[in-house]
Amino acid sequence: MARAALLKVHPHLKSEIVSMKTKGDKILDVALSKIGSKSLFTKELEFALEEKTVDMVVHSLKDLPTILPEGMVIGAVLQREDPRDAVIMHPKYAECTLATLPEGSVIGTSSLRRSAQLKRRFPDLVFKSVRGNLNTRFRKLDDADDYAALVLAAAGVVRMGWKNRISQYLSDDLCMYAVGQGALAVECREGDTAILDMLAKIADPNTMVEAVAERALMRTLEGGCSAPVAVHTKVTEDSVTLKGGVWSLDGSEEILHTMSLPSQEPDTSSESIQPPTKVAKTSITFCGIVPLPEHKVFMTRANQLGISLAEALLDKGAEKILKAAKAQNVANVPPNVSSTLNGSSGGEAVPANGS
């Protein structure tokens, strides 16, 4: 997708795709939340960038930590696909929804965020971790009776050509999605102006604004895969609305808050827009995202929206819930899994000699 977008803008560009496996792809018998890494799916790709064997790497945005390694930036976020979560039913339950499954049905998901929300909405269902790529997860669903359904990101299922297997899309009142879910981000070296100029031409402004707001919220909460944090963002002609939520691992506690800002950028000729104070690399990026020059003011305000929403959630008691969730996960890390693993599933890299 990223390569196609680049070739559309630069039809004579020479490029090559290099697929890489990361530690997150290899450790499939442990829940992501218990591995204890904020860069589980990115380290190997970023090392290739640092070594200049590639010029850019493509990640699922939700895999990228809100603080990137020194010298790395997100040059573009492509137009977001459907960010919602989707339910894939076992064939024998093809006509069901989560609400109509038999009591005690087992739902497979590797996400604490999903299981916490869905435990709260569907207390009669059982949620168990399931790892592996999509082919592996579908096989685990279809070839046995261990799971009645899987809950996955709709975008990933659609990209793999399995849209027809989706039985139910989850609205935000059932399950809000992960920060950055459904969007692809292209990471490059901070000082590579030629690549940054190239990437700016394929960035989607609305998605960039959404990404900035959501990542600012996550960064301020200091959340990640070890804590159930979720969002729902809506951009209209008039406004951007960001809804955020935090849950306890068992779903018994829930804190929600919503804030909006006008889409129309203010007249800055007579007022000064003060830069936010809680952003990584404030001089050039918003949680790693390089601003588009023509949208910098709006992205600055979106960043502040995310920070303000996070602070409102913290004022409501989110910090206590997040600390308890993280402590519980640390206590449950298997002894053979390092808590310092670093490293994006399905990541792609474009080599320097192909650009």
Order of alpha helices (4+ residues) and beta strands (2+ residues): alpha-beta-alpha-alpha-alpha-beta-beta-beta-beta-alpha-beta-alpha-beta-alpha-beta-beta-alpha-alpha-beta-beta-beta-alpha-alpha-beta
